[in-house]
């Protein structure tokens, strides 16, 4: 972690805006605005700076400001045949990192938390803090990027990140079949980008070189009558994070499960579940250390 002077005037100006007597929150495009609970009253909303700062296709890293939309970022990366693991749902880079929601194709793209190599955020006292490093092979120091990713902005206001990119595969194919065990499908193919199941139908997303996709399609054909389709099913509005011990109590009229990931989209919100006391204690200590006066995103918790 570093609090050394940052010379980027755009980031410095944003940090100045956070120095106020009011509690603050950074507003993206509100695509996951209610995750973690509603904000308290009287919160001052700020917009993070935008723009791609530096992109190194050969190193497969990109430095981008938090207010940039994921769509804008991916448009820049696509010119060099690359992408990131951030979800494409209309939100901003900072919002995606703060929520920590993975792309539907997380099995192929990797997780958001592992994609964040470096994070810059404004601390509760208005200081700009940098954690991590702008290289893929970086293991020194406390891993602030993994702590900030998924923290919902309650530990710091994200202003800039360095992300790991990955290549856009040469070919892509979605397949669909009914009445097949999704677990067997997940185990039958080498590296699917996604395996989805709604209780009856299973969807598989294959990516790679065309001969490999043909070979994997042939393997799946031995399990069931898979047919090629245009894409994944429409997802219900509410995202659940489900642990193995929660599956037995899961109930929804309509759902789509991401097999092997622990994510389910359902037609109703996920019920609150009791938090492990040890986990709650660690979260409270972290909040007290990073934001002792409770001015960052009050009302929200992870």
N, C-alpha and C positions, 0 to 999 in steps of 0.2 A: 504494500500500500504506500502511496506517495501523495503528499500534499504540497509538493514543489510548485512554484509559480507556473501557471499555464499562460502562454503568450497569445493564444487564440482569442482575439477580442470578442468573437461571437459567443464563446463559452463564458468568458468573463462577464459579459453583459447579462447573460442569462442568470449567472450566479448572483449578480447584483439585484435582479428582480426578486430573488427568493428571500432577500433580507428585508423582512416585513414583520409587523407585529401580529399579522394574521396567520392562521394555519394555512398550509398550501398543498396543492396537488397539481400534478402535470396532466393535462388533458390531451389525449390523442384523438382518434376518430370514434371513440366510445363503442367499439365493436364488442368489448368485454367489460363495459363500464361498471357493471354491478358485481363482478367477481370479488369476493372478500367482504361483501356487505356495502351498504350505502355510506357515502361520505357524511360526516357531521355537518351541521349547519354553519354557515359563515366561512367556508373554506374559499380561499382565493385560488382561482384556476389559472395556470400558466401553460403556455405552448412551448415545447422544446424546439431548439433550432433544427433546421433541415439542411440536407445536402450530403452528397458523397464526397468525403474529404480526400481519400486516397484509395485507389484500387490497384492491387498487384496481381494480375491474373496468373503469372508464373508461380507466385508464392501461395496462391489460392487464399488470399485474405483481402478484406475490404474494411476500411474505416469509414463509418457513416454516422451522421448525427441522428439523434433519437426521434425527431419529428418527421423524418423521411418516411413515406409510406413504403410498405413492403413491396407493393406493385412497382413503385418507382425504382427501388433498389434492384429488383429482379430484372427490370427492363435494361438497366445498365449492365448487369452481369450476363444477361443472355447474349449480348453482343460478342462475348468471348466464350460462349458455350458453358456458362456456369450458373449456379443458383445457390440458395442457402436452405437451411432447415426451418426457416421461419414460416408460419402458416400464411397462406394467401387468402385472407378473409376481409380485406379492406382496411386493415388497421395499420398502425405505424410500427416502425422498428422498435422504438422504446416501449410501446405498449405490449408488443409480442414478447419482448424480453422480460418486462415486469410481470406479466401474467404467467410466463413460462409454458405457454401452450405449444405443443409440438404440431408439426404439419401432419396431415392425414397420412402421408407416406413416410412416417418417422422411421420405419424399418429400413427404408432405402436412403433417406436423407440424413438420418441421425437426429439427435435431440437438440433442442434449443440450448439447453444448459451446457452441453458439450461444445456447441458452436461458438459461444462467447469466449474469446481469447483475452480481451481487455475491456474494461468498463470504466467510463468516467462519469461521475455523478456529483451532485452538489449535496454536501452534508447539511445537517440541520442548522449548523452555525454559518452556512453560506460559503464554506470552503470547497474548492474543487478538488476532488480526490480521484486518483487513478489507481486502479488495481489490475493485476495481470500484465501481460506483455503482448505486443503486436506480432508474435510469431507462433507457429503451430507447436513447436517443441519448447514449451516454457513451463517449468515446474518449480520455480523459485518463489518463496514467500507464501503468505496466506492466500488462499484461493478466493479472493473477493468476487470475481465474476460469477462463480457458482452460487455464492451467497446472495448476490443481488438479483440474479435471474430467478424469477418466480416470487420475489419478495413483495410484489404489488406496490412498490414505491414507498413502503413504510420505513425503510432504512436509509434511503437517499433518492434524490431526483435524478434519474438517468438522463444524461445529455449526449453521450456519444459511446459507441461500442466498436470494437474490432471483431469481425466475425470470420469464422472459417467458411470458405465456400466449397462446393463440390461440383463435379462435371454434370452437365445435362446428358443423360444417357443417349446413345445413338438411336435406340428404338424403345417404344413403350406400348404396352398392351394390357387392357382390362379384360378379364374373363369372368363368367358368371355361371353358376350351376345351383340347382336345388337338391335338397335331400342328401347332402354330403357332410361328413364330419369336418368342421372347420379346423380342428386340431390336426387331423390327418392331412389336410391340405397344407397347413403351415409347415408340417414336417416333411412333406413330399418334395417341396421345391427348395432350391439352395438358398436363395436370398430374395424373397419377395419384398417389394416396397410397401405393400399393404395387403392384409387379409381381413376382410370385413364379413360380418355375419349378423343377420337379423332374426335368427331363430329358425329360418327355413332356407333362405338363399345365402350363398357364399360368393363373395367377390374377391378376386385376386388381381393385384397389379404387379406385372412383371416389367422390369427395365433392364436394359443391357444391349448387347449386340444381337442382331436378328437371329443368327443361328442358335444362340443360347435361348432366346425366347421360344423358338420353334421346338427345341428339345424339352424345355420346361412345360410347354403346352402339351406335348405328347405324353409326358409323365402324368399331368393332371387328367388327361383323357382316359388314363387307365383307372382313375378313381371315380369319375362321373362324366356326364355329358356336358362339359364346359363349352360355352359359346362366347365369342368375342362380343363385347358391348362397348358403347361410347365412353363410359366412365363410371365412377362410383355412384351409389345411390344418393338421393337427397338425404341429408342428415337432419334428424330432429334438432330442436334448438338448444337443448340443455346438455352440457358436457359433464359427465361424471368421471371421477377418478376412483377406480374400484380396486381394492386390495383383494387377494385371494379369499380372505376370511369374510369379505362382504358379499361375495357372489351368491351365497345361499339365500340371502335376504333381499336380493334385487328383484324389483317388480316394476314393470312399465307396460303400457298398452302397445307402445311402439318403441323400438330401440335399434341401434346399429352398434355392434361391438367391434372394436379393433383388436383382433386376436393376437395375443402375445405381447400386448402393450399395456393393458390395464385401463383403457379408456372406453367409455360407452357414451353414445349420444342417445338421449331419451326425450320423450315427449313431456316430461315434467322435471322440475328441479330436483337435484340430489338432496335427500334429507340430511339435516345436520347430524354428525356423528360425534360421540365423545372423543376428546383429544387425550392422548396419553399424557399423564401428568408430567413426566420427565420432558417430553417434547414441548409442552406448554411452558415449562420453566425455562428451557433454553431459549425459546422464542421471546419470552418476556425479558430475559437478561440481554439478549441482542438488541431488542427495541430500546431498552433503557440506556445501553451503551451508545447506540447510533443516534438516537433521538430522545434525549432525556426529558424534554419538555412536551413531547407528543404532538409536534406541529406538522409532521409529515403524514399526509393521507389519514387524518383521524377518522375513526369509524371503521376502517378496514383492518382485516387481519387475515393471515394465511393459515 
